[in-house]
Amino acid sequence: MGAPDEREKPDERGKMSGRDWFLTFVTRIQGEDLYIREWLEYHLLVGVEHFFLYDMDRGQGQAAILEPYEDAGVVTRIPWSHYEGTRLDRKRAWFRHNKSSLAHRHFARNFRHRVCWALKIDGDEFLYPLEGDDVVGPVRAFDRSRIRGICMPRFNFGDSGHESRPSGLVIENYQRREATRSSQKEMANGEKLSGNHFRRGAHRWSHSLHKRGMLVSPDQVETLRINHYFSKSFEEFQTRQNDNYLRRKTREQFELRNRGRNDVDDDGMLRFAPAVRRSLGL
């Protein structure tokens, strides 16, 4: 973890609003031992204040990596492996929860009152400012009193021709993506969130019926984007984070996931690589 004096001071807007943090992430992590430090250091660099990490690993690998971040007060780690192998360890359906949707519900019930903004985001997704060097400024531009959520456009990145895991950073090695966005992830206004009892999706939140506000569409978000490092190399695809035990890891499925996702060269993240490397001690 980078030295404290190398970082800007945490944004104070959350505390001015009577909340602990301005910008937070809600993330389920599993099998991210090789990647989680890069993901954390990058997002700390661009201004994310706090991470609620639902740790689905049964071992202690991720827990040990996260301990310094917990001690520094930037990570809240919630052990979440107790659903492994149960009926909740399966693909989500519109009529039922799974272990992932229950994690989001746990956050909404227990932590929504402490945050200004909470983004549903995975460990292979990076929030990227198209201009400038931080993500807080663009979020501040939205009037929180009038908005219940911001749908961040998400672009999938392909394997960039890698068969096995290359050395170096994810943001250095994977620079090819789809031409048009294929999805979105919502950043919710904590003040307007509900307990999310009925919300089962991984991309959107549910909001209180008693608190009005508009939902900003991804087409209205011009300065932020989520880069989704969707499959990485074939080697990594076979061992990457697994939401449920039914996921197929065949060559056919890998090629299907990469179809149309290596069409555009995009090296925008490279400008952050030197600072991330310094934070990682590389």
ChimeraX attribute file (.defattr): number of C-alpha atoms within 10 A of each C-alpha:
attribute: neighborCount
match mode: 1-to-1
recipient: residues
	/A:1	17
	/A:2	16
	/A:3	7
	/A:4	9
	/A:5	7
	/A:6	11
	/A:7	13
	/A:8	11
	/A:9	10
	/A:10	15
	/A:11	15
	/A:12	13
	/A:13	15
	/A:14	18
	/A:15	14
	/A:16	11
	/A:17	13
	/A:18	12
	/A:19	17
	/A:20	18
	/A:21	24
	/A:22	27
	/A:23	27
	/A:24	25
	/A:25	21
	/A:26	22
	/A:27	23
	/A:28	27
	/A:29	23
	/A:30	21
	/A:31	19
	/A:32	20
	/A:33	17
	/A:34	12
	/A:35	13
	/A:36	18
	/A:37	19
	/A:38	20
	/A:39	22
	/A:40	21
	/A:41	20
	/A:42	23
	/A:43	21
	/A:44	22
	/A:45	21
	/A:46	20
	/A:47	21
	/A:48	23
	/A:49	23
	/A:50	25
	/A:51	24
	/A:52	20
	/A:53	22
	/A:54	22
	/A:55	23
	/A:56	24
	/A:57	21
	/A:58	15
	/A:59	11
	/A:60	11
	/A:61	13
	/A:62	21
	/A:63	17
	/A:64	11
	/A:65	15
	/A:66	22
	/A:67	14
	/A:68	13
	/A:69	19
	/A:70	15
	/A:71	10
	/A:72	10
	/A:73	12
	/A:74	19
	/A:75	20
	/A:76	17
	/A:77	20
	/A:78	16
	/A:79	13
	/A:80	20
	/A:81	16
	/A:82	13
	/A:83	15
	/A:84	17
	/A:85	11
	/A:86	10
	/A:87	11
	/A:88	18
	/A:89	19
	/A:90	19
	/A:91	16
	/A:92	18
	/A:93	10
	/A:94	9
	/A:95	8
	/A:96	12
	/A:97	22
	/A:98	20
	/A:99	25
	/A:100	26
	/A:101	21
	/A:102	19
	/A:103	23
	/A:104	25
	/A:105	22
	/A:106	17
	/A:107	20
	/A:108	22
	/A:109	15
	/A:110	10
	/A:111	14
	/A:112	21
	/A:113	17
	/A:114	19
	/A:115	23
	/A:116	24
	/A:117	25
	/A:118	29
	/A:119	25
	/A:120	21
	/A:121	21
	/A:122	21
	/A:123	21
	/A:124	20
	/A:125	20
	/A:126	20
	/A:127	22
	/A:128	22
	/A:129	20
	/A:130	15
	/A:131	12
	/A:132	11
	/A:133	14
	/A:134	19
	/A:135	22
	/A:136	17
	/A:137	14
	/A:138	16
	/A:139	18
	/A:140	12
	/A:141	8
	/A:142	14
	/A:143	9
	/A:144	20
	/A:145	13
	/A:146	13
	/A:147	18
	/A:148	26
	/A:149	28
	/A:150	26
	/A:151	22
	/A:152	26
	/A:153	23
	/A:154	22
	/A:155	22
	/A:156	24
	/A:157	28
	/A:158	28
	/A:159	28
	/A:160	19
	/A:161	14
	/A:162	15
	/A:163	13
	/A:164	13
	/A:165	15
	/A:166	15
	/A:167	8
	/A:168	11
	/A:169	15
	/A:170	18
	/A:171	21
	/A:172	16
	/A:173	19
	/A:174	25
	/A:175	20
	/A:176	21
	/A:177	25
	/A:178	19
	/A:179	15
	/A:180	14
	/A:181	16
	/A:182	10
	/A:183	15
	/A:184	20
	/A:185	22
	/A:186	24
	/A:187	27
	/A:188	28
	/A:189	27
	/A:190	25
	/A:191	20
	/A:192	23
	/A:193	22
	/A:194	20
	/A:195	19
	/A:196	19
	/A:197	15
	/A:198	16
	/A:199	21
	/A:200	23
	/A:201	16
	/A:202	18
	/A:203	18
	/A:204	19
	/A:205	26
	/A:206	20
	/A:207	22
	/A:208	14
	/A:209	10
	/A:210	8
	/A:211	14
	/A:212	13
	/A:213	17
	/A:214	12
	/A:215	16
	/A:216	17
	/A:217	14
	/A:218	19
	/A:219	10
	/A:220	11
	/A:221	16
	/A:222	13
	/A:223	15
	/A:224	20
	/A:225	23
	/A:226	21
	/A:227	20
	/A:228	21
	/A:229	24
	/A:230	20
	/A:231	23
	/A:232	27
	/A:233	23
	/A:234	20
	/A:235	15
	/A:236	16
	/A:237	22
	/A:238	17
	/A:239	11
	/A:240	19
	/A:241	19
	/A:242	17
	/A:243	19
	/A:244	17
	/A:245	11
	/A:246	10
	/A:247	12
	/A:248	12
	/A:249	15
	/A:250	12
	/A:251	12
	/A:252	9
	/A:253	13
	/A:254	19
	/A:255	14
	/A:256	11
	/A:257	17
	/A:258	22
	/A:259	13
	/A:260	17
	/A:261	22
	/A:262	20
	/A:263	16
	/A:264	15
	/A:265	14
	/A:266	14
	/A:267	13
	/A:268	14
	/A:269	17
	/A:270	15
	/A:271	12
	/A:272	16
	/A:273	17
	/A:274	11
	/A:275	17
	/A:276	24
	/A:277	16
	/A:278	13
	/A:279	20
	/A:280	14
	/A:281	9
	/A:282	9
